[in-house]
Amino acid sequence: METHVTEHLVDTVCPLDCPDACSLAIGVNAGRVTSIDGSRRNPATDGYICAKVRRFGERVYGPERLLYPALRKGPKGLASFERVSWDAALAHIATRLEDARERWGGESILPYSYGGSNGLLTQDTSDAALFTRLGASRLARTLCSAPSGAPNMAMYGKMPSVTYFDYPDARLIIVWGANPSASGIHLIPFIREAKRHGATLVVVDPRTTALAKQADIHLAVRPGTDLPVALSIHRYLFEQGLADRAFLDAHASGADRLRERALPWTFERAAAEAGVSAEALQQMAALYAATSPAVIRCGWGSERNRNGGNATLAILALPAVAGKFGVRGGGYTMSNTASWGIAKKWTETGAPESRLVNMNQLGRALLEYDAPPVKALFVYNCNPAVTVPDQRRVLKGLERDDLFTVVFEQVMTDTARYADVLLPATTFLEGYDLARGYGPISLQLGLPAIEPVGEARSNADVFGALLRRMDLATNADPDGELEEMLHVLGQLPSEIGDALRDQGSAVPPFDGRPIQCHDVWPLTHDRRIHLFPEELESQAPAGLYGYQLDPATAAYPLTLISPANERTITSTLGELSRPADRLLMHPDDAAARGLANGDEVRVHNELGEVRVHASVGPWIRPGTVSLPKGLWRRHTQNGYTGTSLVPDTLTDLGGGACFNDARVQVDRAVGADL
């Protein structure tokens, strides 16, 4: 008798690195994912999801998917592996980690991971316990958001910020260093609704993005100059008597020192530095002073340079100085992950004396550290071969024969090709997680829609197994992924944990619509806004609000930026088929070099070169060129990505990556057709 299996839906959540945390409805038939669509459990995403996640099933079942543990059998980088059992793979890893600890000390072990696409379960749980108990080096996870997170914490204590729902109430919206069309797409409908109600839109971005085309004012600033632009607005507010002195006296400190640092930045000087007109700057400043409610969506593009931390500090200070708080739709939007007030009591952190390695300088760590040298590298939740600055040095480090490398991954990434031991990881469709939205305030329980494909295992299962195998486990440690989930839920405030267990999502605080400096106040120690947080000044090479000049030279005059794109989440999904990636450049820059649309070019500096084809158009400011963020080595003609041109220098605050400080020259590729 023939039986018919029908599709059923599983409710879960997308944990990938995007502010929105879409709720999902996963179609499953006979144990396989058949469709991926949005659900309406998250009201901010309301059934609509991006094209990236709709394709995620191609990752789950694609030819690049890792299905079983394997040991390297050829040279590093060639992706030549031999299948082994999980028991053999874990035994080998345990032996090599124990050997490294005995011979060179625990700090010779470097765990390397990033949390952009992970929730509360898949990072800093059993993995943190393993590496802490091994005495391994600690990792400063500063690849992204550190230069903005540091000033947000120091100035406001990461006060909850304006969420998407309140944008329609704003009469002025400034989108600064963000492109929600590529990341955070659910903000776009709220901005459109605000514009229908008469709101003015300002976009600050060196590219003419889809949103910039709709803007009333588009400031195409030179990358790295957001700080003088913001300071010129502060100068205008203070010098024209438009600063809200009553609010500043009551709720802030450091206003006079900020005014002092802003004083040299006239509109003319800032405009000359940023490559925009002084008139446009003055128009934006006057509009901001006169309009309420006004909201600034502060993105992460403005942090990716030598001035990134101070730029964010100056941008976030604007609503305090201009008196834009206290009304719905007024203030700023930054990350809202801290809105839940969740202290990760389950996270086991490394001893303070353990060596701290900045993840942006992985190449240095692998090639130069000697006290002790890095002898074992455990990579999970990230793909550093293509996402970390100074790519050539990183690859040289990964090629070391004396470096024992474990890569725990879902697909055969560029980093996985260098593994000594390759472990297959589950995707978010095959496991549990707790995902927090950092645009809209949401917290949702992710459920497995299908059983793990092949022999893939979860983070909790693998790191828990290593804890037990290395005799590092305690009776209090969860045993496996389900126990890990229940353990974390039990550590949350009861009203949150119970709601997640019972409904799959928790009711957000302030109904998900906090009004800054009305419903929520700064979470600093004195509940005041610290406009000049002195604890940060020692970090900044030029002091707080101090500006560092453009690193361009005559040999390398062009700024290379690497913005988020509509195809990948950082490098996740880079294995899927896609149109060829190109270098975007302005017609003036192309003409000056005798280049035309479609030409094969070499983008180069003292660190290396990348060969791609050019896309010539007016959608980027002169003097700036762009390659998408998250490229894999297969996406260029010579196997190197934009990160091979990025220095591993650090931002002024937070120790972040200076991706947009790459200065390059562009020529026709040698041997290319004329």
C-alpha positions as CSV (number, residue, x, y, z in Angstrom):
1,M,0.0,0.0,0.0
2,E,1.5,3.4,-1.0
3,T,1.8,6.0,1.7
4,H,2.0,9.7,1.1
5,V,4.2,11.9,3.2
6,T,3.1,15.5,3.5
7,E,5.1,18.5,4.2
8,H,4.9,20.0,7.7
9,L,6.2,23.3,9.1
10,V,8.7,23.8,11.9
11,D,8.9,27.2,13.6
12,T,12.4,28.4,14.2
13,V,14.6,31.6,14.0
14,C,17.5,32.8,11.9
15,P,20.6,33.4,14.0
16,L,22.8,34.7,11.2
17,D,24.6,38.0,11.5
18,C,21.9,40.5,10.8
19,P,20.0,42.9,13.1
20,D,16.6,41.4,12.4
21,A,16.5,37.8,13.6
22,C,13.7,36.7,11.3
23,S,11.2,34.1,12.6
24,L,11.1,31.2,10.1
25,A,8.7,28.6,8.9
26,I,10.7,25.6,7.6
27,G,8.9,23.2,5.3
28,V,10.0,19.6,5.9
29,N,9.0,16.5,3.9
30,A,10.4,13.0,4.7
31,G,13.1,14.5,6.9
32,R,14.4,16.9,4.3
33,V,14.0,20.7,4.2
34,T,11.8,21.5,1.2
35,S,11.1,25.2,1.8
36,I,12.4,28.2,3.9
37,D,10.0,31.0,4.5
38,G,9.2,33.7,7.0
39,S,6.7,33.4,9.8
40,R,4.9,36.1,11.8
41,R,6.1,35.2,15.2
42,N,8.6,38.1,15.1
43,P,6.4,41.1,14.3
44,A,9.3,43.1,13.0
45,T,10.1,40.6,10.2
46,D,6.4,39.7,9.7
47,G,6.7,36.8,7.3
48,Y,9.3,38.4,5.0
49,I,12.9,37.0,4.7
50,C,15.9,37.9,2.6
51,A,16.9,36.0,-0.5
52,K,20.1,34.8,1.3
53,V,18.3,32.7,3.8
54,R,15.8,31.3,1.3
55,R,18.8,29.6,-0.3
56,F,20.1,28.1,2.9
57,G,18.9,24.7,1.9
58,E,21.5,24.7,-0.8
59,R,24.1,24.9,1.9
60,V,22.5,22.1,3.9
61,Y,22.4,19.6,1.0
62,G,25.1,21.1,-1.3
63,P,28.2,19.4,-2.6
64,E,30.4,21.5,-0.3
65,R,28.7,20.2,2.9
66,L,31.0,18.3,5.3
67,L,29.4,15.0,6.2
68,Y,32.0,13.2,8.3
69,P,35.2,13.7,10.3
70,A,38.4,13.5,8.4
71,L,42.2,13.7,8.7
72,R,44.5,15.5,6.3
73,K,46.4,13.2,3.9
74,G,48.0,15.8,1.6
75,P,49.6,19.2,1.8
76,K,47.8,21.9,3.7
77,G,45.5,24.0,1.5
78,L,44.7,21.3,-1.0
79,A,41.6,20.0,0.8
80,S,42.8,16.4,0.7
81,F,41.3,14.4,3.5
82,E,40.6,10.8,4.6
83,R,37.4,9.9,6.4
84,V,37.7,8.7,10.0
85,S,35.3,7.9,12.8
86,W,34.3,10.5,15.4
87,D,36.0,8.5,18.0
88,A,39.3,8.5,16.1
89,A,39.0,12.2,15.3
90,L,38.3,13.2,18.9
91,A,41.0,11.0,20.3
92,H,43.5,12.6,17.9
93,I,42.5,16.1,18.9
94,A,42.6,15.3,22.6
95,T,46.1,13.8,22.2
96,R,47.5,16.8,20.3
97,L,46.0,19.4,22.6
98,E,47.3,17.6,25.6
99,D,50.7,17.4,24.0
100,A,50.8,21.1,23.2
101,R,49.8,22.0,26.7
102,E,52.5,19.7,28.2
103,R,55.3,20.9,25.9
104,W,54.6,24.6,25.5
105,G,51.9,25.4,28.0
106,G,48.2,26.1,27.6
107,E,48.7,29.4,25.9
108,S,50.1,27.6,22.9
109,I,46.5,26.6,22.2
110,L,44.5,29.3,20.4
111,P,40.7,28.9,20.0
112,Y,39.6,31.0,17.1
113,S,35.9,31.8,16.7
114,Y,33.5,34.7,16.1
115,G,29.9,35.1,17.2
116,G,28.1,37.1,14.5
117,S,26.0,34.1,13.4
118,N,25.6,32.4,16.7
119,G,23.1,32.7,19.5
120,L,23.4,32.1,23.2
121,L,23.9,28.3,22.9
122,T,26.4,27.9,20.1
123,Q,29.2,30.1,21.6
124,D,30.7,30.6,25.0
125,T,29.1,27.6,26.6
126,S,30.9,24.2,26.6
127,D,33.5,25.6,24.2
128,A,34.4,28.3,26.8
129,A,34.6,25.7,29.5
130,L,37.0,23.5,27.4
131,F,39.5,26.3,26.5
132,T,39.4,27.9,30.0
133,R,40.2,24.6,31.7
134,L,43.0,24.0,29.2
135,G,44.5,27.4,30.1
136,A,44.4,28.3,26.4
137,S,45.1,31.8,25.0
138,R,42.0,34.1,25.2
139,L,40.7,35.6,22.0
140,A,39.7,39.3,21.7
141,R,36.7,39.0,19.4
142,T,37.0,42.4,17.8
143,L,36.6,41.7,14.1
144,C,33.4,43.8,14.0
145,S,31.4,46.1,16.4
146,A,34.2,46.5,18.9
147,P,35.0,50.1,17.9
148,S,31.3,51.0,18.1
149,G,30.6,48.9,21.2
150,A,33.3,50.5,23.3
151,P,32.0,54.1,22.9
152,N,28.4,52.9,23.2
153,M,29.2,51.2,26.5
154,A,31.3,54.1,27.9
155,M,28.9,56.8,26.8
156,Y,25.5,55.2,27.4
157,G,26.2,51.8,29.1
158,K,24.5,50.3,25.9
159,M,21.2,51.8,26.7
160,P,18.4,50.3,24.7
161,S,17.9,52.2,21.5
162,V,15.2,53.2,19.0
163,T,13.7,50.1,17.3
164,Y,12.2,49.9,13.8
165,F,8.6,50.3,15.0
166,D,9.3,53.9,16.0
167,Y,10.9,55.1,12.8
168,P,7.5,56.1,11.3
169,D,7.2,58.7,14.1
170,A,10.5,60.3,13.2
171,R,10.5,63.5,11.0
172,L,14.2,63.2,10.3
173,I,16.1,59.9,9.8
174,I,19.8,59.8,9.4
175,V,21.2,56.5,8.2
176,W,25.0,56.8,8.9
177,G,27.4,54.1,7.8
178,A,24.7,51.4,7.3
179,N,23.0,49.8,4.2
180,P,19.9,48.1,5.4
181,S,19.1,47.0,1.9
182,A,22.0,44.4,2.3
183,S,21.8,43.8,6.1
184,G,18.7,44.6,8.2
185,I,16.2,44.7,5.3
186,H,13.2,45.1,7.6
187,L,14.1,48.7,8.5
188,I,13.4,49.7,4.9
189,P,9.5,49.5,5.1
190,F,9.5,51.6,8.3
191,I,11.7,54.3,6.7
192,R,9.4,54.3,3.7
193,E,6.4,54.7,6.0
194,A,8.1,57.6,7.7
195,K,8.8,59.3,4.4
196,R,5.1,58.9,3.4
197,H,4.4,60.8,6.6
198,G,6.7,63.6,5.6
199,A,10.0,62.6,7.1
200,T,13.3,63.8,5.6
201,L,15.9,61.1,4.9
202,V,19.7,61.7,5.1
203,V,22.2,59.0,4.1
204,V,25.9,59.2,4.9
205,D,27.7,56.6,2.8
206,P,30.5,56.8,0.1
207,R,28.3,54.7,-2.2
208,T,25.0,55.5,-3.8
209,T,23.1,52.7,-2.3
210,A,19.5,51.9,-3.0
211,L,18.5,53.9,0.1
212,A,20.9,56.7,-0.8
213,K,19.0,57.1,-4.1
214,Q,15.8,57.8,-2.1
215,A,17.5,60.2,0.3
216,D,16.8,63.9,0.4
217,I,20.4,64.5,1.3
218,H,23.2,62.1,0.4
219,L,26.6,62.8,1.9
220,A,29.1,60.7,0.0
221,V,31.9,61.2,2.5
222,R,35.4,59.9,2.0
223,P,35.9,56.7,4.2
224,G,37.5,57.5,7.5
225,T,36.2,61.1,7.7
226,D,32.9,60.5,9.6
227,L,34.6,62.0,12.7
228,P,35.2,65.5,11.4
229,V,31.7,65.5,9.8
230,A,30.1,64.7,13.1
231,L,32.3,67.2,15.0
232,S,31.4,70.0,12.6
233,I,27.7,69.4,13.5
234,H,28.6,69.5,17.2
235,R,30.4,72.8,16.6
236,Y,27.4,74.2,14.9
237,L,25.1,73.2,17.8
238,F,27.3,74.6,20.5
239,E,28.4,77.8,18.7
240,Q,24.9,78.7,17.5
241,G,23.3,78.2,20.9
242,L,21.4,75.1,19.7
243,A,22.8,72.7,22.2
244,D,20.2,71.6,24.8
245,R,22.0,73.0,27.8
246,A,19.2,72.1,30.2
247,F,19.3,68.4,29.2
248,L,23.1,68.3,29.2
249,D,23.3,69.9,32.7
250,A,20.7,67.4,34.1
251,H,21.7,64.2,32.4
252,A,25.3,64.4,30.9
253,S,28.9,65.1,31.7
254,G,31.8,66.1,29.5
255,A,29.9,68.5,27.3
256,D,32.4,71.3,27.6
257,R,35.3,69.0,26.7
258,L,33.4,67.7,23.7
259,R,32.7,71.4,22.6
260,E,36.4,72.1,23.0
261,R,37.4,69.2,20.7
262,A,34.7,70.1,18.1
263,L,35.7,73.8,18.0
264,P,38.4,73.5,15.2
265,W,36.0,71.7,12.9
266,T,34.3,74.3,10.8
267,F,32.0,73.2,8.0
268,E,34.6,74.3,5.5
269,R,37.4,72.3,7.2
270,A,35.3,69.1,7.7
271,A,33.9,69.3,4.2
272,A,37.4,69.6,2.7
273,E,38.5,66.5,4.7
274,A,35.4,64.5,3.8
275,G,35.2,65.5,0.2
276,V,31.7,66.9,0.4
277,S,30.3,70.5,0.1
278,A,30.3,72.7,3.1
279,E,26.8,73.8,2.1
280,A,25.5,70.2,2.3
281,L,27.1,69.8,5.7
282,Q,25.5,73.0,7.0
283,Q,22.1,72.0,5.5
284,M,22.3,68.6,7.3
285,A,23.3,70.3,10.6
286,A,20.5,72.9,10.4
287,L,18.0,70.3,9.6
288,Y,19.1,68.1,12.5
289,A,18.9,71.1,15.0
290,A,15.4,72.1,13.8
291,T,13.7,68.8,13.5
292,S,12.1,66.5,16.1
293,P,11.6,63.7,16.4
294,A,15.0,62.9,14.8
295,V,16.7,59.5,14.8
296,I,20.2,58.4,13.8
297,R,20.7,54.8,12.7
298,C,24.4,54.5,13.4
299,G,25.8,51.5,11.5
300,W,29.1,49.7,11.4
301,G,30.6,51.1,8.2
302,S,31.9,54.2,9.9
303,E,33.8,52.1,12.5
304,R,36.0,50.2,10.0
305,N,39.0,52.6,10.0
306,R,41.6,54.2,12.1
307,N,39.1,56.8,13.4
308,G,36.2,54.4,13.8
309,G,35.8,54.4,17.6
310,N,35.9,58.2,17.9
311,A,33.6,58.6,14.9
312,T,31.0,56.4,16.6
313,L,31.5,58.4,19.8
314,A,30.8,61.6,18.0
315,I,27.8,60.3,16.1
316,L,26.2,58.8,19.2
317,A,26.8,62.1,21.2
318,L,24.7,64.1,18.7
319,P,21.2,63.3,20.1
320,A,22.3,64.2,23.6
321,V,23.8,67.6,22.5
322,A,20.9,68.4,20.2
323,G,18.2,67.3,22.7
324,K,16.6,64.6,20.6
325,F,15.8,62.2,23.4
326,G,12.6,61.8,25.3
327,V,10.2,61.5,22.4
328,R,9.1,58.5,20.4
329,G,11.2,58.2,17.2
330,G,13.9,60.4,18.7
331,G,17.5,59.3,19.6
332,Y,19.7,56.7,18.0
333,T,19.7,53.1,17.0
334,M,22.7,50.9,17.7
335,S,22.8,47.3,18.9
336,N,20.0,46.2,21.2
337,T,21.4,42.9,22.4
338,A,21.9,44.3,25.9
339,S,18.3,45.3,26.2
340,W,17.3,42.0,27.9
341,G,19.8,42.6,30.7
342,I,21.0,39.0,30.4
343,A,24.2,38.3,32.3
344,K,25.8,35.1,30.8
345,K,26.2,33.4,34.2
346,W,26.8,30.1,32.4
347,T,29.9,31.4,30.6
348,E,33.2,30.2,31.9
349,T,35.8,32.8,31.1
350,G,39.6,32.5,31.0
351,A,41.9,33.5,33.8
352,P,42.9,37.1,33.5
353,E,46.6,36.2,33.3
354,S,46.0,34.0,30.2
355,R,47.4,35.6,27.0
356,L,45.0,37.8,25.1
357,V,45.2,37.5,21.3
358,N,43.5,40.1,19.1
359,M,41.7,38.1,16.4
360,N,42.5,40.8,13.8
361,Q,46.2,40.0,14.1
362,L,45.9,36.2,13.5
363,G,48.7,36.3,11.0
364,R,51.1,37.8,13.5
365,A,50.0,35.3,16.2
366,L,50.7,32.3,13.9
367,L,54.0,33.6,12.6
368,E,55.6,35.8,15.3
369,Y,54.4,34.8,18.7
370,D,57.1,32.8,20.6
371,A,56.3,33.0,24.3
372,P,54.9,30.5,23.7
373,P,54.4,30.0,20.0
374,V,50.9,29.0,18.8
375,K,51.1,25.3,18.3
376,A,47.4,24.3,18.2
377,L,44.7,26.3,16.5
378,F,41.0,25.4,16.9
379,V,38.8,27.2,14.4
380,Y,35.0,27.2,14.7
381,N,32.1,29.5,13.9
382,C,34.2,31.5,11.5
383,N,36.3,31.5,8.3
384,P,39.5,33.5,9.0
385,A,41.3,32.6,5.7
386,V,39.1,35.1,3.9
387,T,37.7,37.4,6.6
388,V,40.7,38.6,8.6
389,P,43.1,41.4,7.7
390,D,46.5,40.7,6.1
391,Q,45.3,37.6,4.3
392,R,48.6,36.5,2.9
393,R,50.2,36.4,6.4
394,V,47.2,34.5,7.7
395,L,47.5,31.9,4.9
396,K,51.3,31.6,5.5
397,G,50.5,30.9,9.1
398,L,47.9,28.3,8.2
399,E,50.5,26.6,6.0
400,R,52.8,25.8,8.9
401,D,53.6,22.1,9.1
402,D,54.2,22.4,12.8
403,L,50.8,24.0,13.5
404,F,48.1,21.5,14.5
405,T,44.8,22.9,13.1
406,V,41.3,21.7,13.8
407,V,38.5,23.2,11.8
408,F,34.9,22.5,12.9
409,E,32.7,23.7,10.0
410,Q,29.5,23.1,8.0
411,V,31.0,23.3,4.5
412,M,34.5,23.2,2.8
413,T,35.5,26.8,3.4
414,D,38.9,28.3,2.5
415,T,39.9,27.8,6.1
416,A,38.8,24.2,6.2
417,R,41.2,23.4,3.4
418,Y,44.1,23.9,5.8
419,A,42.8,21.6,8.6
420,D,44.7,18.7,10.1
421,V,41.4,17.5,11.5
422,L,38.1,18.4,9.9
423,L,34.9,18.1,11.9
424,P,31.4,18.4,10.4
425,A,29.2,20.9,12.2
426,T,25.4,21.2,12.2
427,T,23.6,24.2,10.7
428,F,21.0,26.2,12.5
429,L,18.3,24.1,10.8
430,E,19.7,21.0,12.6
431,G,20.0,22.2,16.2
432,Y,18.9,24.4,19.1
433,D,19.8,28.0,19.7
434,L,18.6,31.2,21.3
435,A,18.8,34.2,18.9
436,R,18.6,37.8,20.0
437,G,17.7,40.5,17.4
438,Y,19.9,43.5,17.8
439,G,17.8,45.9,15.6
440,P,14.3,45.1,16.8
441,I,14.4,43.7,20.4
442,S,13.6,40.0,20.2
443,L,14.6,36.8,21.8
444,Q,13.5,33.5,20.2
445,L,14.2,29.8,20.6
446,G,15.6,28.1,17.5
447,L,14.4,24.5,17.1
448,P,15.9,21.8,14.9
449,A,13.8,21.3,11.7
450,I,15.7,18.2,10.6
451,E,18.1,15.6,12.0
452,P,21.8,16.4,11.4
453,V,22.9,15.6,7.9
454,G,25.5,13.0,7.6
455,E,27.5,12.7,10.8
456,A,27.4,16.4,11.6
457,R,27.4,17.3,15.3
458,S,26.5,20.4,17.3
459,N,29.0,22.6,19.2
460,A,27.7,21.4,22.5
461,D,28.1,17.7,21.6
462,V,31.6,18.1,20.3
463,F,33.1,20.4,23.0
464,G,31.3,18.4,25.7
465,A,32.8,15.2,24.3
466,L,36.3,16.7,24.4
467,L,35.8,17.9,28.0
468,R,35.0,14.4,29.0
469,R,37.7,12.7,26.9
470,M,40.4,15.1,28.4
471,D,39.1,14.6,32.0
472,L,38.1,18.2,32.2
473,A,34.4,17.8,32.7
474,T,32.6,18.2,36.0
475,N,29.3,16.8,37.3
476,A,27.7,20.1,36.7
477,D,28.5,20.2,33.0
478,P,25.6,19.6,30.6
479,D,25.8,16.4,28.6
480,G,25.0,17.3,25.0
481,E,23.0,19.9,23.1
482,L,19.6,19.4,24.7
483,E,21.0,19.6,28.2
484,E,23.0,22.7,27.3
485,M,19.8,24.4,26.1
486,L,17.9,23.5,29.2
487,H,20.9,24.6,31.3
488,V,21.0,28.0,29.7
489,L,17.2,28.5,29.8
490,G,17.4,27.7,33.6
491,Q,20.0,30.5,34.0
492,L,17.8,33.2,32.4
493,P,15.3,35.2,34.4
494,S,12.3,33.0,35.0
495,E,9.8,35.0,33.0
496,I,12.2,34.9,30.0
497,G,13.1,31.2,30.3
498,D,9.5,30.1,30.8
499,A,8.3,32.1,27.8
500,L,11.0,30.7,25.6
501,R,10.1,27.1,26.7
502,D,6.4,27.6,26.3
503,Q,5.9,30.0,23.4
504,G,9.3,29.9,21.6
505,S,9.8,33.7,22.1
506,A,9.9,36.1,25.0
507,V,8.0,39.3,25.3
508,P,10.5,42.1,24.8
509,P,11.0,44.7,27.5
510,F,9.3,48.1,27.0
511,D,7.0,46.3,24.5
512,G,9.9,46.4,22.1
513,R,9.6,50.2,21.7
514,P,11.7,52.0,24.4
515,I,11.8,55.8,24.4
516,Q,15.3,56.8,25.2
517,C,15.7,59.0,28.3
518,H,12.0,58.5,29.1
519,D,11.4,54.7,29.4
520,V,15.1,53.9,29.5
521,W,18.1,55.8,30.8
522,P,21.9,55.3,30.5
523,L,23.2,52.1,32.1
524,T,26.4,53.8,33.2
525,H,27.4,53.7,36.9
526,D,25.9,57.1,37.6
527,R,23.0,56.9,35.1
528,R,24.4,59.9,33.2
529,I,25.6,60.2,29.6
530,H,29.4,60.4,29.5
531,L,30.1,62.6,26.5
532,F,33.8,62.5,27.3
533,P,34.5,59.1,28.8
534,E,38.0,59.6,30.1
535,E,38.6,55.9,30.5
536,L,38.8,55.6,26.7
537,E,41.2,58.4,26.1
538,S,44.4,56.4,26.8
539,Q,43.4,54.0,24.0
540,A,43.0,56.6,21.4
541,P,46.3,57.5,19.6
542,A,45.1,61.1,19.0
543,G,43.0,61.3,22.2
544,L,39.2,61.4,22.4
545,Y,37.7,62.9,19.4
546,G,41.2,63.2,17.9
547,Y,41.5,62.7,14.2
548,Q,44.1,60.6,12.4
549,L,44.9,61.6,8.8
550,D,44.2,59.5,5.7
551,P,47.0,56.9,5.1
552,A,46.8,57.3,1.3
553,T,50.1,57.8,-0.5
554,A,51.0,58.9,-4.0
555,A,51.6,55.2,-4.9
556,Y,48.4,54.0,-3.4
557,P,45.8,56.9,-3.6
558,L,42.5,54.9,-3.7
559,T,40.5,53.8,-0.7
560,L,39.3,50.2,-0.9
561,I,36.1,49.4,1.1
562,S,34.4,46.1,1.6
563,P,30.7,46.6,2.4
564,A,28.1,44.0,3.2
565,N,26.4,42.6,0.1
566,E,23.1,41.0,-0.8
567,R,24.5,37.5,-1.4
568,T,26.3,36.5,1.8
569,I,26.3,37.0,5.5
570,T,30.0,37.9,5.9
571,S,31.5,34.8,4.2
572,T,28.6,32.5,5.0
573,L,26.9,31.1,1.8
574,G,30.0,32.1,-0.2
575,E,30.0,28.5,-1.6
576,L,26.8,29.0,-3.5
577,S,26.7,29.9,-7.2
578,R,26.6,33.7,-7.9
579,P,27.3,36.2,-10.6
580,A,30.9,37.2,-10.9
581,D,32.1,39.8,-8.3
582,R,33.6,43.0,-9.6
583,L,35.5,46.0,-8.3
584,L,33.2,49.0,-8.3
585,M,35.0,52.2,-9.3
586,H,33.9,55.7,-10.4
587,P,34.1,56.7,-14.1
588,D,36.6,59.4,-13.3
589,D,39.0,57.0,-11.6
590,A,38.6,54.5,-14.4
591,A,39.2,57.1,-17.1
592,A,42.3,58.3,-15.4
593,R,43.7,54.8,-15.6
594,G,42.5,54.0,-19.1
595,L,40.0,51.4,-17.8
596,A,36.5,50.5,-19.0
597,N,33.6,48.5,-17.6
598,G,34.4,44.8,-17.7
599,D,38.2,45.2,-17.9
600,E,40.3,42.7,-15.8
601,V,42.2,44.8,-13.3
602,R,44.8,44.3,-10.6
603,V,44.0,46.0,-7.3
604,H,47.3,46.2,-5.4
605,N,49.4,47.7,-2.6
606,E,52.5,46.7,-0.6
607,L,50.6,43.7,1.0
608,G,49.6,42.0,-2.3
609,E,47.2,42.2,-5.2
610,V,43.7,41.0,-6.2
611,R,42.7,40.4,-9.8
612,V,39.0,40.9,-10.7
613,H,37.0,42.6,-13.4
614,A,35.9,46.2,-13.1
615,S,32.4,47.6,-12.8
616,V,32.5,51.3,-13.7
617,G,29.7,53.5,-12.6
618,P,28.7,56.6,-10.7
619,W,27.4,54.6,-7.7
620,I,30.6,55.3,-5.6
621,R,32.4,58.5,-4.9
622,P,35.7,59.3,-6.8
623,G,38.8,58.1,-5.0
624,T,37.0,55.1,-3.5
625,V,36.7,51.6,-4.9
626,S,34.7,48.7,-3.5
627,L,34.9,44.9,-3.3
628,P,32.1,43.0,-1.5
629,K,32.7,41.7,2.0
630,G,32.9,38.0,2.5
631,L,34.5,36.9,-0.9
632,W,35.9,33.5,-1.1
633,R,39.2,32.8,-2.9
634,R,37.4,31.3,-5.8
635,H,35.6,34.6,-6.5
636,T,38.8,36.4,-7.8
637,Q,41.0,35.7,-10.8
638,N,44.2,35.1,-8.6
639,G,42.7,33.5,-5.5
640,Y,43.2,36.4,-3.1
641,T,40.4,38.5,-1.7
642,G,40.2,42.1,-0.5
643,T,41.4,41.2,3.0
644,S,44.9,40.5,1.4
645,L,45.1,44.3,0.9
646,V,43.9,45.3,4.4
647,P,46.6,46.1,7.1
648,D,46.2,44.5,10.5
649,T,46.4,47.8,12.2
650,L,43.8,48.4,14.9
651,T,41.1,51.1,15.3
652,D,41.5,54.0,17.7
653,L,39.1,52.5,20.3
654,G,38.1,48.8,20.9
655,G,41.0,47.2,18.9
656,G,38.8,46.6,15.8
657,A,39.8,45.9,12.2
658,C,40.6,48.8,9.9
659,F,39.1,47.2,6.7
660,N,38.5,50.6,5.2
661,D,42.1,51.8,5.7
662,A,43.3,49.7,2.7
663,R,44.9,52.1,0.3
664,V,45.4,50.7,-3.2
665,Q,46.2,51.4,-6.8
666,V,44.2,49.9,-9.7
667,D,45.8,49.0,-13.1
668,R,44.9,46.9,-16.1
669,A,45.9,43.3,-15.3
670,V,49.1,42.3,-17.2
671,G,48.2,40.1,-20.1
672,A,44.6,41.2,-20.2
673,D,43.0,42.1,-23.5
674,L,43.3,45.8,-24.5
